[in-house]
Amino acid sequence: MKCRFPQSRVFFLFTVACLVFLFPDNLLAQGIGHDKTTARTRRAPFKVQLSGFLNTNPAEEAIAVLNLGLTGFRGKYQLEVMSITAVDSPKMTPRQILLHRSGKRSVDLDVTGPRSLLSKIAQSQPGTPLSLTAWYSQRDGEFRLDSVDVIGF
């Protein structure tokens, strides 16, 4: 009985099938530009949710204190971060998401987005509990706002 495929094609198809079925996590974990989802210099933005208090004296329980640079607004905006989650990648740790940026520059996050969302942060009183959801680009530190919510009110 003759085989329809030469041996090299069979070997190639077998190798591809093994890679796809035996190592799907490694292949699917690649982002745009072949970045790993946990890479610190990841190019593709991913959705992040930060919760914390604006312009307070940081508590010991705080995960980090981040200086926010709001596009079009002047002033010091300090966020005492109480929780950080990557919305689409729940296994990512806070350090993998953005804490490696904390305290290295005068502005840790360049916050951009619609003026209405930026003004919610700018007009908040010190101690206001906020939840920020944004698309975060690790490579350049851009934090593009999707929503800003005042927690508990």
N, C-alpha and C positions, 0 to 999 in steps of 0.2 A: 504494500500500500504506500503511495507517494504522499508526502507532506506538502501542503500548499504553500507554506511559508519556509523560506530558508532558515537555517539554524540561527543566524544572527538576529533576525526579526523576532523569533521566538524568545531568544535570550533577552533582547531589549524589552519586549512586552512583559516578560516575567519580572525583570528588574523594576520597571515602572510600577507594576502592580504591587510588588513588595514594598516599595517606598511609600506608595499612597496608603496602603492598608496597614502597614506595620508602624509607620511613623507619621500619622496624620497631625498630631499636635505640633510637631516641629514645622511641618509644611504650612499648616493653616495659621500658625502664630505669626507668620510674616505679614507685615503691613505694606503699605504703599512704599515702593523703593526698597523692598526687602528689609525693612526695619523690624527688629523684634519688638513685641508689644511692651517689653520691660526695658528696652534700651533707653538710656538717659538722653541720648542725642536723636531721638526718634523724630523723623521729618513729618509724618502724618499727624495732624491734630486728633486728639481723642477727647471724649466728653468726661469732665471732672465735676464733682460736686464738693464744695467746701462749705463747712459750717463753722461759725465762730462769732466772736464779739469784736466790734469795731472800736478802735481807739481806746483801749483800756490798759490797765496795768496787768501784764500777763500773769495768769495763775500757774501754779506748778503743774497742773494737770494738762496744760496746753501742749498740743503736739508740736506746734511751731508758732513763730510770730513772723508774718510776712508784711513787707512794705509794698503797698499797692500804688502804682502810678496810673491815675485815671486820665485817659486821653481827653484833653480839653479842659481839665480842672486842675487847679493848683491846690497845694496844701499837702499835709501829711495824712495818709490813710494807712493805718496799721490794723491788720487783721490778726487777732489771736485765734488760731485755728484749733478747733476742738475735734473735728472729724474731716477726713479726706477719703473720697471714694472715686474710683474710676468706674463710671456708670456701665460701660460695656465690657470691662475687664475686672471683675470683682476680686481676682486673686492678686492684683497688684498691691504692693505695700505703699504706705505714705512716702517712704524714702524713694521708691521707684517712680512715684508720680511726680513730685515736685520739691520735696524737702531738701534735695541737694542744692537748690538755688537759695535757700534761706540764709540771709545775712552776708552773702558774697558781694552784693551790689547795693547801692543806695535805694534802688527800686528792684524788688524781687520779681514782681509780675507787672507786665505792661497790660493793663486792663483796657480793652477796646469794646465797642459795641454800640447799640443805639443810645442816643443821648438820654432818653427817658430812663433806661436802666442805670446808666452811669450817674445820673443825678439822684437816683434813689440812694446810692452809696454816699455820694457827696453831701447830701442833705441829712443823713442819719446822725442822730445824737451819739455822743460817746457812750459805749456800753450796749449799743443796739445789737441784739442777736440777729445775724444775717445768714442766709443760705444762698450761695452763689453757684449757679450751674453754668458752665462755659465749655467751649472747645479750647483745649490747651495745646499749644505747640511748644514742646520741650526745647527744641533747638534754639529758638529766639525768645522764649519766655512770654509769648503773646497769649493772653487769656481773653478770648472773645466771648462776651457774655451772651447767654441764652435766656437766663431768668435771674432775678434778684427777689428774694422773699424775706420778709421780716418774720422771724420764727416766734411763735407764741402769741401773736396778735391777730 
